[in-house]
Amino acid sequence: MKWMTTCKETTELASRAMDERLPLPERMAMRLHLAVCKNCTRFAQQLKEMRRQFRTETADKDEAPGLAHEARQRIANELQKKLDS
């Protein structure tokens, strides 16, 4: 992995980092790019915020609401339309 990644590579790394722990060289390359690129930094922050908002399961005593059923259904319908076209 090269030390300075492109924006495309960085957005892919940021997306993967949401689901898995990246190897050290990839984490460092992503952080280096994020330190100098405000657009990719904004993208990474948006990913984190979307993940936070899309959580559907909450603990029994947790007062934080998940995404409403109607909203989940609208998103699923729109995604299906995109896949069908």
ABEGO torsion letter per residue (X at the ends): XBABBBAAAAAAAAAAAAABBBBAAAAAAAAAAAAABAAAAAAAAAAAAAAAAABABBBAABABBBBBAAAAAAAAAAAAAAAAX
